[in-house]
Amino acid sequence: MANSDEILQKSTKGATFLMLAQLFTKIITFLLNSVLVRFLSPRIFGITAFLEFILGTVLFFSREAIRLSTLRIKDNNTDPLHDSDEDINDEKHSISRKQILQTMVNFAHIPLWIGIPLSLVLTTWQYTNINAYFITLPFFQWSIFIIWVSMLVELLSEPFYIVNQFLLNYNVRSRFESIAVTMSCLVNFAVIYLFQNHLIIIDKLDTTDMNKEGIAILAFALAKLTHAITLLLCYYWDYLRNFKPKKLFHIRLTKITVNPDSTTTSYKKQYFFQNDILEHFKKVYFQLCFKHLLTEGDKLIINSMCTVEEQGIYSLLSNYGSLVTRLLFAPIEESLRLFLARLLTTQNSRNLKLSMDVLVNLTKFYLYLSLLIIIFGPVNSSFLLQFLIGSKWSTTVVLDTIRVYCFYLPFLSMNGIFEAFFQSVATGDQILKHSYFMMAFSGIFLVNCWVLIEKLDLSINGLIISNIINMILRISYCILFIKNFYRKLYTKESSFFLNFRNFRIVLLAGVSIGIINWITIGYVRNFKQLFINVTFALLLLILILVKERSSIRGIIGKNKLTESKDI
């Protein structure tokens, strides 16, 4: 990227691409799950959530640290896919460009080296400790093997992912992931549907519950393998079309040769991995271990302290309850992380000011949306959920727990944006310090879970409350880090939380509406009450838009100015 404005513009468009991709894929999976949930038991959703946890854990520990670390590689060149003829003929520029991309690809081999032994150990360990009932299910061993293969196939696409991530090619990733998710959903649905309609003829196969459950798990595994293969094929096709003809990098591990100072010596330095990035990777990896333990700790706890049926209920709630988070917050969080990592490789006053403005505006947006979720989520969620999940799931426990889960969402989303900032700008020593705090947070989380679930018998509600306490601790740490980071930009009287006067007014109005809504209606039980709640929400949204109209006009004005410059 040539300057900070171009990075911001591309990151903003990237967030839009990711949101649209998330919306498309979630609609597909939502429609599929809405059909499947009506004839699959909570026990099956519990075991598929468990297998999803194994898959996600292996992929996270294999590739996440590399994805974050490679963003620290400095690139002072233009986009290699859109260079002018003059740039392409510039031999020095071409060599530097290829070295950067080859460095990316070399680092992208590390996830596979980590993933192979990690997947073998974790899969074997979990298989030997799983409930004996599932081991006796038809096709269960095949399902475990297929999931293991899908892990490795997905890691093979990592070199292409990292290159496109560094070039901020959001549209490529969004398009390919949408195709992969669509194909996996079709395979998942087709296998279950064909079996339910007796179109699959297998010797000695009947329609007992055990065989239905075995087929459901096999369908899940085949869907994951389809997703991994489709993603790899799409990325490789893009490589053959856009990268290989220009010989920008080799897929294989390739030694990089550089001349530190060609004017004074002919000495050439050769390496596979850039040393400073490799050191940063080691520190980030250590920190991510504790972050993942906290992020995915609810699954570890629920696997050990709750029944399989409760695991299925929590999986359902997390899928439906965090729909807004995954559709809206996750793309923004990822775009912010990439934007800050690229922008703040050069920490001048202009870039710091731009990053501050972006972070403040995003925080305001998150606060307003969180307010809407807290006021209208608990009273409306159970009424909406019972129409989606069918009578088999519409128990008092499910409907009550989704109300508690609504209070967790704002903390989950707010933590995402602040930790995205931290991961983008923190030094290696700061990351190590953060790891020690994460270790302490992990201990607090486990103690809270033990007290709330085991001693107070709060079950899933206890897990949700423990997660809220965990998020408050993590958010507090990141806020202190952000305030210290910007001390060199603002005076002592200023702070990160500035210009939030409008939010206080909206908060007062929102609390008043919430109290009136609870006294007059309470929990929504019919469509008339739902319509009244929608009207209240629209009134509050209008107030937000009115109070923030100047900020909105400023953002729109900047976008128009940037577009006019492009023209």
Buried (B, 14 or more C-beta within 10 A) or exposed (E): BEEBBBBBBBBBBBBBBBBBBBBBBBEBBBEBBBEBBEEBBBBBBBBBBBBBBBBBBBBBBBBBBBBBBBBBBEBEBBBBEEBEEEBEEBEEBBEBBBBBBBBBBBBBBBBBEBBBEBBEEBBEEBBEEBEEEBEEBBBBEBBBEBBBBBBBBBBBBBBBBBBBBBBBBBBBBBBBBBBBBBBBBBBBBBBBBEBBEEEEEEEEBEEEEEBBBBBBBBBBBBBBBBBBBBBBBBBBEBBEEBBBEBEBBBBEBBEBEEEEEEEEEEEEEEEBBBEEBBEBBEBBBBBBBBBBBBBBBBBBBBBEBBEBBBBBBBBBBBBBBBBBBBBBBBBBBBBBBBBBBBBBBEBEEEBBBBBBBBBBBBBBBBBBBBBBBBBBBBBBBBBEBBEBBEEEBBBEBBBBBBBBBBBBBBBBBBBBBBBBBBBBBBEBEBBBBBBEBBBEBBEBBBEBBBBBBEEEEBBBBBBBBBBBBBBEBBBEBBBEBBBEBBEEEBEEEEEBEEEBEBBEEBBEBBEEBBEEBEEEBEBBEEEEBBEBBEEBBEEBBEBBEEBBEEBEEEBEEBEEEBEEEEE
